[in-house]
Amino acid sequence: MTHKEIMKTIYFADLDLTELNMLHKLIQDKKVEQAKRSIKVGDNVFVVQKTKRTPGVVEDIKIKKAVIRMNGLSYRVPLSMIEAA
């Protein structure tokens, strides 16, 4: 199934709020899993926010967050907000 077919199925499905929240959690969990597989300490990454992508370097990886050095400071960033550079 392609991503367009999945999006169409979800859009036209008659899902209640609980089911939509479960779907949202599933997607967030998948993003965290993908981030864990694609980054390691020392990698250059982007921290993705709504309107910007900030470059940084991975210093440490925790269970659900990573420590990222950006602009000379270290931040704990949710793995779901990190993309490999």
JOJOZI-V98703 format. One record per pair of residues at least 12 apart in sequence whose C-alpha atoms are under 10 Angstrom apart, sorted by sequence separation. I is the first residue (numbers start at 1). GAP is how many residues later the second one is. D is the distance in whole Angstrom. If there is no record, write none. Layout:
BEGIN
i gap d
I GAP D
I GAP D
END
This chain:
BEGIN
i gap d
44 12 6
45 12 6
46 12 10
56 12 6
57 12 5
58 12 9
64 12 10
65 12 5
66 12 6
67 12 10
10 13 9
43 13 8
44 13 5
45 13 7
55 13 9
56 13 5
57 13 7
64 13 9
65 13 4
66 13 6
42 14 10
43 14 6
44 14 7
55 14 9
56 14 5
57 14 10
62 14 9
64 14 6
65 14 5
66 14 10
68 14 9
42 15 6
43 15 6
44 15 10
55 15 7
56 15 8
59 15 8
61 15 9
62 15 10
63 15 9
64 15 6
65 15 8
66 15 10
41 16 8
42 16 5
43 16 8
54 16 7
55 16 8
56 16 9
58 16 9
59 16 10
60 16 9
61 16 10
62 16 9
63 16 9
64 16 8
65 16 9
66 16 9
40 17 10
41 17 5
42 17 6
54 17 9
56 17 10
57 17 9
58 17 10
59 17 10
61 17 10
62 17 9
65 17 9
40 18 7
41 18 5
42 18 8
56 18 9
61 18 9
39 19 8
40 19 9
41 19 6
56 19 10
58 19 10
40 20 8
41 20 7
40 21 7
47 21 8
39 22 9
46 22 9
45 23 8
47 23 9
44 24 9
45 24 10
46 24 9
58 24 10
36 25 8
41 25 9
43 25 10
44 25 10
45 25 10
36 26 9
40 26 10
41 26 9
42 26 9
56 26 10
58 26 10
36 27 9
39 27 10
41 27 9
42 27 10
55 27 10
57 27 10
36 28 9
53 28 10
54 28 10
55 28 9
56 28 10
57 28 10
35 29 10
36 29 9
48 29 10
53 29 9
55 29 10
56 29 9
35 30 10
36 30 9
47 30 8
53 30 9
55 30 8
32 31 9
33 31 9
35 31 10
47 31 9
50 31 10
32 32 7
47 32 9
48 32 9
49 32 7
32 33 9
47 33 9
48 33 5
49 33 9
47 34 6
48 34 6
29 35 9
46 35 8
47 35 5
48 35 7
46 36 6
47 36 6
45 37 7
46 37 5
47 37 9
45 38 6
46 38 6
47 38 10
44 39 9
45 39 4
46 39 6
39 40 10
44 40 7
45 40 4
43 41 8
44 41 6
43 42 8
35 43 10
36 43 7
39 43 9
35 44 6
36 44 9
38 44 10
39 44 8
40 44 10
34 45 9
35 45 7
38 45 8
39 45 6
32 46 8
33 46 8
34 46 8
35 46 9
36 46 9
38 46 7
39 46 10
32 47 5
33 47 8
35 47 7
31 48 7
32 48 5
34 48 10
35 48 7
31 49 5
32 49 8
34 49 9
35 49 8
29 50 10
30 50 8
31 50 8
32 50 9
28 51 9
29 51 8
31 51 9
28 52 6
31 52 10
27 53 9
28 53 10
END
